[in-house]
Amino acid sequence: MSSRQDEALALAAVDALTGQLALAPKPGLPDPRDLGARATSPDHCSLRWSAKALAPGLAAMAAAARRTGEPSPQLRAELGAIGRCTEHSVGLAGGGHRGALWTLGLLVAAAALDPGARSKDVATAAKKIAAHSDRRAPRRPSRGSSVSAKYGAAGARGEARAGFPHVRRALDALAASRRAGADEAEARLDALLTVMSTLQDTELLYTAGPSGLRHVQAGARGVLEAGGTTTHAGREALLALDTDLHARAWSPRGSAGLLAGALFVDTLPVRACPRAA
């Protein structure tokens, strides 16, 4: 594996994130429709711009994994240090994507450890990396970890240490929807709803509490039970859920980050492009 492969993995991860941002309608989440709204257009533009600021950090994570060669405590510490620097860079570019950085960083590093690995193997390698504690991490608890402790939710760390079960569920949903004849946008929305229907999203727990989380999960299940985004009934249910979540200002950001992770893994293996002469 080479530095070009590191860059290719990073760009594939950024493409997955921007692909997630391009989906619409995403219930309670930023999407291209915001570009027509004066109040939310700057937010969506900054998210698209700051997503690109992840690339150098993700490439550095891939290089660290390639250099280390195993899912060791040393690699976990390096990824944490790179991640904190990348968070700072992303903040300067507009902010956001903290959850996506955690998910994509681990998955990019896992993919770099074994460039030919299948999706299940990548998730397993990411699980092994996440099993180690980052002893250099700040002592103060994050909002996500505080919410996880309060409600007993797995949170981002628990999701990774379990081998990203919701990334795997999203991949299964993508494959099933494609086989059923859905177009790519519909398949990706169905995958997002699949994640939303069961994820203990700490962002939702923070803003809406357990009852709000259950409300969102039930709404996502309702869309899928109505036939998903390829059916008229499912589409109507999706639009109703979107209107409801925007009105309540509830945003399932954890699900969005995991969908980006699934879209990245879906592209593997990534081939490095030759440099221009």
C-alpha positions in Angstrom: 0.0 0.0 0.0 1.2 3.5 -0.8 0.6 7.1 0.0 -1.6 7.3 -3.1 -3.8 4.5 -1.7 -4.0 6.5 1.6 -5.2 9.5 -0.3 -7.7 7.3 -2.3 -9.2 5.9 0.9 -9.5 9.4 2.3 -11.2 10.8 -0.8 -13.6 7.8 -0.9 -14.5 8.6 2.7 -15.1 12.3 1.9 -17.1 11.3 -1.2 -19.3 9.1 1.0 -19.9 11.9 3.4 -20.8 14.4 0.7 -23.0 11.7 -0.9 -24.8 11.5 2.4 -25.2 15.3 2.5 -26.6 15.2 -1.0 -29.5 12.9 -0.2 -33.0 14.4 0.2 -35.4 14.4 1.9 -33.5 13.3 5.0 -35.8 13.5 8.1 -34.5 16.2 10.4 -31.1 16.4 8.7 -29.4 19.0 6.4 -29.9 18.3 2.7 -29.8 20.2 -0.6 -33.3 21.7 0.0 -31.7 23.9 2.6 -29.9 25.8 -0.2 -33.2 27.4 -1.1 -33.9 28.5 2.4 -32.1 31.7 3.5 -31.9 30.6 7.2 -30.3 27.2 6.5 -28.3 27.7 3.3 -25.1 28.9 5.0 -25.3 25.8 7.4 -25.5 23.4 4.5 -22.8 25.1 2.5 -20.5 25.1 5.4 -21.1 21.4 6.0 -20.3 20.6 2.4 -17.1 22.7 2.6 -15.9 21.4 5.9 -16.4 17.8 4.7 -13.5 18.3 2.4 -11.3 19.4 5.3 -11.5 15.9 6.6 -9.4 14.5 3.7 -5.8 15.3 5.0 -6.6 13.8 8.4 -8.2 10.7 7.0 -5.2 10.2 4.7 -3.0 10.5 7.8 -5.0 7.9 9.6 -4.7 5.5 6.7 -0.9 6.1 6.6 -0.7 5.5 10.4 -2.6 2.2 10.0 -0.4 1.2 7.1 2.8 2.0 9.0 1.6 0.3 12.2 0.3 -2.8 10.5 -2.0 -4.0 13.2 -5.0 -2.8 15.3 -2.7 -1.9 18.3 -2.9 0.5 21.2 -0.2 2.5 19.4 -2.5 2.9 16.4 -5.5 3.8 18.5 -3.4 6.6 20.2 -2.2 7.9 16.8 -5.7 8.0 15.4 -6.9 9.9 18.4 -4.1 12.5 18.0 -4.8 12.9 14.3 -8.5 13.1 15.0 -8.2 15.9 17.4 -6.0 17.9 15.0 -8.5 17.2 12.2 -11.4 18.4 14.4 -9.6 21.7 14.7 -9.1 22.0 11.0 -12.7 21.1 10.3 -13.8 23.7 12.8 -11.8 26.4 11.0 -13.5 25.3 7.7 -17.0 25.6 9.2 -17.4 22.8 11.7 -19.6 19.7 12.0 -18.9 16.1 11.2 -17.5 15.1 14.5 -19.4 11.8 14.6 -18.7 11.1 11.0 -14.9 11.7 11.6 -15.0 9.0 14.4 -16.8 6.5 12.2 -14.9 7.2 9.0 -11.5 7.5 10.7 -11.8 4.0 12.2 -13.1 2.5 9.0 -10.5 4.2 6.8 -7.7 2.9 9.2 -9.3 -0.6 9.2 -9.4 -0.6 5.4 -5.8 0.5 5.2 -4.7 -2.4 7.4 -6.1 -4.9 4.8 -6.7 -3.2 1.4 -8.5 -6.3 0.0 -10.8 -6.8 3.0 -14.5 -7.3 2.6 -17.0 -5.1 4.5 -17.4 -7.5 7.4 -13.6 -7.8 7.8 -13.2 -4.0 7.8 -15.9 -3.7 10.5 -14.1 -6.4 12.6 -10.7 -4.6 12.2 -12.3 -1.3 13.2 -13.8 -3.1 16.3 -10.3 -4.2 17.3 -8.9 -0.7 17.0 -11.8 0.8 19.0 -11.3 -1.8 21.7 -8.2 0.1 22.9 -8.5 3.2 25.0 -7.0 6.4 23.9 -4.9 7.3 27.0 -4.0 10.7 25.5 -7.7 11.7 25.1 -8.9 14.7 27.2 -10.2 13.7 30.6 -13.4 15.8 30.3 -16.4 13.7 29.1 -17.9 14.5 25.8 -21.6 15.3 25.4 -22.1 11.9 23.7 -20.4 10.0 26.5 -22.3 11.8 29.1 -25.6 11.0 27.4 -24.5 7.4 27.0 -23.8 7.1 30.7 -27.1 8.7 31.6 -29.3 6.6 29.5 -27.3 3.4 29.1 -27.0 3.9 25.3 -24.1 2.4 23.3 -23.1 5.7 21.8 -20.4 6.2 19.1 -17.8 4.4 21.1 -20.1 1.4 21.9 -21.1 1.2 18.2 -17.5 1.0 17.1 -16.6 -1.5 19.8 -19.5 -3.7 18.7 -18.1 -3.8 15.2 -20.4 -1.1 13.7 -23.6 -3.2 13.6 -25.6 -0.3 12.1 -23.1 0.2 9.3 -23.6 -3.5 8.5 -27.4 -3.1 8.7 -27.2 -0.1 6.3 -25.1 -2.2 3.9 -27.7 -5.0 4.0 -30.5 -2.4 3.4 -28.6 -0.9 0.5 -28.2 -4.3 -1.2 -31.8 -5.3 -0.6 -33.2 -2.1 -2.0 -30.9 -2.2 -5.1 -32.0 -5.8 -5.7 -35.7 -4.7 -5.4 -35.1 -2.1 -8.2 -34.7 1.1 -6.1 -32.6 3.8 -7.6 -29.4 4.8 -5.7 -30.9 7.7 -3.9 -33.9 5.6 -2.8 -31.6 2.8 -1.6 -29.6 5.2 0.4 -32.6 6.7 2.0 -33.9 3.3 2.9 -30.5 2.5 4.5 -30.7 5.7 6.5 -34.2 4.8 7.7 -33.0 1.3 8.7 -30.3 2.8 10.9 -32.7 5.4 12.4 -35.3 2.7 13.2 -33.0 1.0 15.8 -30.0 3.3 16.6 -29.9 4.7 20.2 -28.8 8.0 18.8 -27.2 10.1 21.6 -27.9 13.3 19.7 -31.6 12.5 19.8 -31.4 11.4 23.4 -29.8 14.7 24.3 -32.4 16.9 22.5 -35.5 14.8 22.7 -35.0 12.3 25.6 -36.0 8.6 25.5 -39.6 9.2 24.4 -38.4 11.4 21.5 -35.9 8.8 20.4 -38.7 6.2 20.4 -40.9 8.6 18.4 -38.2 8.9 15.7 -37.5 5.2 15.6 -41.2 4.4 15.2 -41.5 7.0 12.4 -38.5 5.5 10.5 -40.0 2.0 10.9 -43.3 3.4 9.7 -41.7 4.5 6.4 -40.1 1.1 5.9 -43.3 -0.8 6.8 -45.2 1.3 4.2 -42.9 0.0 1.5 -39.9 2.3 1.8 -39.0 5.2 -0.4 -39.9 3.4 -3.7 -43.6 3.3 -2.9 -46.1 6.2 -2.8 -47.2 5.3 0.8 -43.6 5.1 1.9 -42.7 8.4 0.3 -45.7 10.1 1.9 -44.7 8.7 5.3 -41.1 9.9 4.7 -42.2 13.5 3.9 -44.5 13.5 7.0 -41.6 12.3 9.2 -39.3 15.0 7.7 -41.9 17.7 8.4 -42.4 16.4 11.9 -38.7 16.3 12.9 -37.9 19.7 11.4 -40.8 21.2 13.3 -39.5 19.7 16.6 -35.9 20.6 15.7 -34.8 16.9 16.2 -31.9 15.8 14.2 -30.7 12.1 14.0 -27.1 13.0 13.3 -25.7 9.8 14.6 -27.6 7.9 11.9 -26.3 10.2 9.2 -22.7 9.6 10.2 -23.2 5.8 10.2 -24.8 6.0 6.8 -21.7 7.8 5.6 -19.6 5.0 7.0 -21.7 2.4 5.2 -21.4 4.3 1.9 -17.6 4.4 2.3 -17.4 0.6 3.1 -19.7 0.0 0.1 -17.0 1.4 -2.2 -14.3 -0.9 -1.0 -11.8 -2.0 -2.2 -10.6 1.5 -3.3 -8.0 1.7 -6.1 -5.4 4.4 -6.1 -5.4 6.6 -9.1 -2.0 7.1 -10.8 -0.5 10.6 -10.4 -0.7 12.9 -13.4 2.6 13.2 -15.2 
